């Protein structure tokens, strides 16, 4: 049973983000994924909490960043292990709140703190739970108060309230105590209320925002079908750049865009230091009368920096 709940929770977490089944992901699962996870971690001895938190982290983030395996298997393993630190820390510190009402506010704060600590440890790689709601503007306006951390905190608040409702109902069945029903309803109301208040605030904020009266730009994206292996093959460097240029020319001929976007690391080298391609691209931009926003690995202090 614990293994099944771990898998269900990890799968729900993964599917809340863009995934192999849906480009936009099933974001509503982000408001529910933690219920089975809390169930098998809460009130357990610390070795069990540690192992279950670690397994959940490896499953969840292993699925979420599976694409990295084809780039670097060793890098994939290390990256997943680093990401899994957050649920391990969360699981180990969960019992510090021993009652339901304390957990209702402690769990969101602990989740946010563990996300923040992981981001600091990894030099800025946040991978926040709140990102799963990116395609729903009304649900992320709370970010105006605390960035992605605020969205994550609200999502864990709802998850915690619903988990406490389920736990209270189970306790009521076991003890036949009618008082548990009232608590269950209060937790359900708090969970639903938290979600609805967040959504209502977002809708109200969007509805009252003045329309943007700035100049409209025509935007095109050049995204050639290049595998991850070929993208980093230095022997194919010139060929890959040429494929981006072909698509750029096609976009310019068809729609006359004001700016053309090239993908992340379209150049696997420093374009600003390239004596051949930098002047060529500058001439292309002038000839096409368009801006080019190009992904490149710029060199800074001896390190390649993922840049645009």
ZADREN-109228 format. One record per residue: x, y, z of N, C-alpha, C in turn; residue in one letter. Coordinates in steps of 0.02 Angstrom, whole numbers, plus 50000, padded with zeros to 5 digits. Example, Ala and Ser with C-alpha at 12.3 -4.5 7.8 and 13.67 -1.06 7.14 Angstrom:
! residues 2
506604971650390506154977550390506604983550390A506424988850354506844994750357506455000250394S
This chain:
! residues 308
500414993950000500005000050000500435006450000X500955007050043501365013150041501695014249973X501935008749941502265009449876501765011949825X501155009349827500645011549780500485018949788X500425021149851500285028249864500865032649843X501485030249853502065033949829502045034949754X501905029649718501885029949645501325034549622X500735033949653500175038149634500335045549645X500625047149703500795054049718501325056749670X501855052749658502385054849613502125055849542X501695051249520501415051849452500965058049447X500585059449499500155065349498500575071749496X501115071849535501575077649535501855078649465X502095073349434502385073849367501875076249316X501275073349319500765075049270500475082049280X500585085149338500365091949348500755096849305X501365094849285501785098949241501685096649169X501915100549120501925098049051502275091249049X501975086449014502235079549016502135076248948X502295069848945502255066248882501535065148860X501055066048905500355065148888500005071548867X500245077148894499915083548881500435089148883X500435093348831500905098948828500795103748886X500165104848906500025109448959500025106049028X500015099449029499985095949092499285095949121X499175091949172498535091549207498635095249273X498625101849268498845106049324498425105249387X497795103149381497375102349440497665097149488X498075092549462498365087449505498865090449555X499115096349539499565099649585499235101549651X498575102049651498205103749711497995097549751X498185091549725497965085349757498535080349769X499105081149734499625075949733499885074149801X499905078949849500235077749913499815073849962X499175072849948498735069349996498995062250009X499115058049958499385051349973500095051550000X500495056549980501175057250005501165058650080X500745063450101500685064950173500455058850212X500005055050182499705049350216500235044250237X500735043050194501225037850209501855040550243X501895047150251502485050150283502325052750353X501745055650361501555058750424501545053650481X501835055650538501825051650600502205045050595X502655044350547503055038350541503745039450573X504085034050593504775034850620505225038050568X505745041550591506155045450545506495041350490X506715035050503507015031350446506515030050390X505885028750409505375027650358505225034150321X505185039650358505065046050325505625047750277X506235046350297506815047750254506775043650190X506665037150196506655032850137506075034550091X505485035850120504915037350077504975044150045X505255048950081505375055450051505875054949994X506395050950003506905050049951506615046549890X506255041049902505955037449845505465041849808X505055045549845504585050049812504955055249770X505485058049797505875063049760506195060249698X506475054149704506795051049646506285049449592X505705046949612505175045449563504915051749530X504735056749571504425062849545504885066649498X505485068049523505945072049483506295067949429X506355061449441506615057149388506165057249327X505505057349338505025057949283505035064949254X505065069949297504995076849275505565079049230X506175076749243506755078849202507035072949163X506605068249142506835062249107507215063849043X507065069549011507395071448949508145072448959X508355073949020509065075249033509485068949027X509175063149036509535056849033509885055948966X509555058148912509825057248845510385062248830X510425067448871510975072248863511585069948902X511475067948964512025065549006511745060949061X511825054449054511565049849106511835051449176X512485052849180512775054449246512495061049273X512445066049229512155072449249511435071749271X511065067349236510365066049254510315063349325X510715058449341510695055249408510855060449462X511385064249451511575069249501511045074649509X510755076749453510245082049455509625079649493X509405073549479508825070849513508955070049588X509555067749606509735067149677509715073949711X509965079049677509955085749707509245088349715X508815087149665508125089349670507755085549726X507945079249737507605075149787507765077249858X508255081549867508425083949935507815087349966X507445091049926506885094949953506345090549986X506085085349952505585081249986505865077350046X506515075750044506815072350101506815076950162X507035083150152507035087950207506325089050233X505855089750187505155090750206504905084850248X505045078750225504805072850261505095072350330X505745073850337506075073150402505825078350452X505625084250429505415089550474504665089850484X504295085650450503565085850453503285084950524X503545080350566503245079250632503305085050680X503675090250664503745095750711503075099150724X502585098150680501905100350693501485094250710X501275093650772500975087450796500215087250793X499895092850778499165092850775498935095250706X498305093750690498045095550625498065102950610X497855107050658497835114250646498525117150637X499015114450674499705116750665499965114850595X499805108650575500045106150511499765110450453X499155112950462498825116650409499245122650387X499605125650432500025131450415500765129650414X500945124550452501645122550455501875119350390X501465114950361501655111350300501805116150241X501365121050227501535125650173502175129550185X502265131750248502875135450264503495130950256X503445124750278504015120150272504165118550200X503645117550159503755115950088504105121850053X503865127850066504175133750036504895134650059X505015133650123505695134350150506155129150118X505915123050109506335117850080506465119250006X505965122049970506085124149901506615129649898X506555134449942507025140049944507735137549959X507805132950007508455130350025508765126449967X508355122649931508605118949873508845123649818X508465128949806508655133749755509325137049773X509425138549837510065141449858510625136449849X510495130249866511005124949861511195123749788X510715124249743510835122749672510985128949631X511085134549664511285140549628510745143649585X510115142849605509575146049570509075141449536X509225134949534508745130249504508165129249552X507605132549538507045132349585506595126249575X506365124949515505905119449500505335119249551X505015124949559504485125649609503845122149587X503485119649636502825116749624502365121849590X502445128249607502025133449578502065133949503X502625131749473502695132049400502175127849364X501905122849398501415118549366500775122249346X500675128249374500065132149359500185137549307X500745137049271500955142449226500435143949172X500055138949150499585140049095498905142649120X498865144349184498235146849212498365153449248X498355158949212498535165449241498145167249304X497515165349307497115167149366497365163749430X497705158049422497925154249481498625156149504X498965160549468499655162249487499735169649504X499185173349510499255180449527499505181449598X499435176349640499715176749707500475177349706X500775175849649501505176649642501705183949651X501245188649644501405195749654501605197049726X501445192449772501615193449843502245189649863X502445184549824503025180649845503305176149791X503185177949729503455173949674503145166949672X503515162349642503275155449637503185152249706X503565154649755503495151949823502795152949850X502495158749836501825160149860501315155349830X501395153849766500945149149732501035142249762X501665140049771501795133549801501485133049871X501565138249911501295138149978500545137349979X500195140849935499465140149931499265133149909X499635130449861499475123649838499565118549893X500105119249932500215114549987499705115650043X499475121850052498945123250101498315119250083X498125119550019497525115849997497635108350004X498225105949983498375098749991498335096650064X498615100750108498625099050179497915098950208X497515103850190496825104050215496435097850193X496515095950130496155090150105496425083650137X497075083350147497365077550182497085076950253X497055082550289496795082450357496065080550358X495685082550306494985080450302494925072950295X495345070050251495335062750241495555059250305X496085061750337496335058650398495825059050454X495485064750460494965065550511494385060750500X494195059950436493655055350420493845048150439X494475046350425494705039550442494705038650518X494915043750555494915043250628494205042650655X493735046150623493045045750645492755038850635X492935035550579492685028750566492965023950618X493595024950637493905020250684493665021150755X493515027250775493335028650844492585029550854X492225030150798491495031350801491335037750840X491775042650833491685049050868491375054150820X490775056450836490415060950791490745067750784X491165069550832491495076050829491975076650770X492215070950746492675071150689492345073750626X491695072750620491355075050559491375082550552X491295086050608491325093350606492015095750585X492545092550613493225094450594493345092950520X493105087250497493205085450426492895090750381X492305093050397491975098050356492355104650358X492635106350415493015112650420493645112350377X493985106550379494585105950338494415106050263X493865102750245493645102950175493485110050154X493145113650198492965120650182493585124950174X494085123850217494695127750212495075126150148X495095119750129495425117850067495085120850006X494425120050003494055122849946494085130449947X494035133350007494055140550013494725143449992X495265140050010495925142449990495995142549915X495765137249882495805137049808495375142449777X494745143049800494285147849770494495155049783X494755156449842494985163249856495575165049812X496035160349802496605161549758496375162849687X495915158549662495665159449594495265165849587X494855167449638494465173649636494895179849635X495415179649677495885185249678496225186149610X496425180549580496745180849515496295183649461X495675181349460495195183649410495055191149420X494985193149483494845200249496495435204649475X496045202249490496635206149473496725206849398X496605201349363496655201549290496115206049260X495515205649289494955209549263495035217049273X495405218949326495485226149340496135229049312X496555224749282497185227249254497045231249191X497345237049184497225240949123497515237449062X497195237849006497455234648946498115237648924X498535233548897499185235848873499095239648808X499275245948808499195250048749499855250948711X500335246648727500965247048693500925244548621X501465245548586501495243448516501505235848511X501115233048465501105225848454501685223748409X501995218148426502545215548387502345208848355X502575207748295502495201248262503095197048280X502965191048307503495186748332503475180048295X504065177548277504115170948247504635166948285X504575160348284505055155948317505335151048266X505995150248267506335145448224506535139448267X506215133748256506345127848297506465121848252X507075120848227507205115048185507185108648226X507055103148192507015096648225507715093548229X508065095348283508745092948293508765089048359X509025082948357509055078948417509545081948467X509475079848530509915082448582510645080448568X510735074448541511415072248526511725076448471X511345077748417511595081648361511705088948380X511295091348426511335098348446512005099948478X512285095148514512905096348550513515093448513X513405090948452513955088248412514305093948376X514925095348395515285101048365515395100148290X515395093948266515475092748195514875095248155X514305095748187513695097948154513535105248168X513995108748199513885115648220513635120048163X514005120248108513825124548052513165122348019X513075115848014512465113247984511855115148026X511915114548092511355116248136511175123648132X511685127948131511545135048125511195136648059X511435133348005511125134547940510395132547939X510215127347976509515125147979509085130448014X509355133648065508995139248097508895145048048X509405146248008509365151847960508845150547906X508785144347884508285142547834507585144047860X507455142047922506795143347951506685150747963X507215154247982507155161547992506965165047927X507285163147873507135166047808506405164547787X506185158447800505505156547784505005160747823X505145161747888504695165747930504665172947906X505245175747887505275182647863504885183347798X504945178547753504595178947689503845178347698X503625174447747502905173147755502555178447797X502875180947850502505185147897502845191647917X503445192847892503805199047908503805200447983X504085195948024504085196948097504555202648118X504405205648175504845210648203505435207448241X505315201348265505845197848302505765190348289X506325186848281506325179548273506705176548331X506385171748364506675168448422506995161848402X507615160948422507945154448413507955150948480X507985144248481507905140548544508515140948589X508415138248649508955137848698509555134148668X510155136848679510775134048653510735132348579X510425136848540510455136048467511195136048446X511595140148481512315140048475512595136648536X512965131148527513255127648584513935130848602X514105136248568514715139948583514525147248596X515025151448608514905158548622514835162248557X514215164148539514095167548476514445174348473X514515177648530514825184248530515565183948514X515875178048525516595177348511516725173548445X516195171548412516275167748350516445172448292X517055171948264517255176648212516905175648145X516575169948137516225168448073515485169948078X515165167148129514435167448130514165173948159X514535177148204514265183448231514165188648176X514665190048134514545194948081514015192748031X513975186148019513465183647973512765184948000X512665183548064512005184548093511825191948097X512315196048111512185203248112511955205648043X512275202847991512085204747923511385202047906X511235195947929510575193047918510035197347949X510155199648011509665203848045509555210348006X510085213247981510015219447942509645218247877X509825212747843509505211247778508765209847786X508595206147840507895204247851507495209647888X507845214747912507535220147951507135217248011X507465212948048507145209848105507665208748160X507425208448222507865206748278507925199148283X508495196848306508595189748320508755188848394X508365184648428508515182848497508765175648496X509405174748511509745168448498509995165348563X509845158948573510115155248631510835153348618X511275154848666511995153548656512325152148723X512865148248720513255146848781513815151948786X513675157648817514165162948821514705161148872X515325162948857515885161448900515985167048950X515995165249015516095170249067516525167149122X517095170249136517555167749188517725160449177X517835158549114518025151749099517465146649100X516835148849108516265144349111515765146049056X515435140849030514895141848982514265143749020X513965149449002513365151849036512775151548987X512265147849005511665147248962511345154148957X511345157048897511165164048889510725165048827X510465171148821510085173048761510345179948739X
